[in-house]
Amino acid sequence: MAPIVSTAIATHRRVFRLSRRMNLISGAVIIGLLVAVALLSLVWTPLPPAKMQIIHKLQPPLAFGLLGTDQFGRDVLSMLMAGCWNSLSIAITAVAIGGTLGSIAGISAAAIRGPFEALLMRICDVIFALPPILSAMVLGAFLGPGRFTAITAIAVFMIPVFARVTLATSLQAWSRDYVTAARAIGNTRLTISLRHVLPNIMSQIIVHGAIQLGLAILTEAGLSFLGLGMAPPAPTWGRMLADAQTYLALAPWLAILPGLAIALTVFGFNMLGDGLRDLLDPREASR
């Protein structure tokens, strides 16, 4: 009886580990395909995304092109491919900038402590009180809509998110024995932060960055929907949704297709983040 029970337990554990790795594999495959489509759009699309053919407007999928045309006769597939590059490039750039600045601020606050830590937390509270949509509206009033406005609005919101996460994980690292030993032999706070704290919290930063990319995609789509993203004629998924509102009854695919693209991208980043957490977090691995 005991061998049967042990075999069943071992099988259950293997299935459980495989299911957890499937998050990472599924997310990596989805995001890999989207990145491939985005890069491909830089050199090839079925038709120029901005090319208008009024005579072929509102053609359903397969009637003219693989995914039909919009109200101006533009090829929907070409617009989705070009929009993939625009959305991913804005989201990745914004998260990279916000993640870098926020991580530097969090690690510095954990090393310095005192008034600097309290000031950083109050600044984070102020930024959290201003959602990225509102920040983009303020920036748009001064700078006008465009890529820079979208990246800045998302990055500013990402800074306190990463600062809080990095501060919490850095404080845990500073309480470890290896940091105490490093301080005992005379290492400076900067040296300890770079050599001991940062390498031990990098996995949490990477995982959090992957998850925040999904939120950045949603935010970029919302900004484009409101006309605060990239200026026309550059296609974005959010603007495609906004333009499709008038034609929901006549041409529902104009809203369904970019909506599915946004949902798939967010789903892929969330799956990738969960998979990376299971892979890189030693506490999850031990469980």
Secondary structure, DSSP 4 states (H G I P E B T S, - for coil): -HHHHHHHHHHHHHHHHHHHHHHHHHHHHHHHHHHHHHHHHHH--SS-TT---GGGTTPPTTTSSSS-B-TT--BHHHHHHHHHHHHHHHHHHHHHHHHHHHHHHHHHHHHH-THHHHHHHHHHHHHHTS-HHHHHHHHHHHH-SSHHHHHHHHHHHHHHHHHHHHHHHHHHHHTSHHHHHHHHTT--HHHHIIIIIHHHHHHHHHHHHHHHHHHHHHHHHHHHHTT-SSPTTS--HHHHHHHHGGGTTT-THHHHHHHHHHHHHHHHHHHHHHHHHHHH-HHHHH-
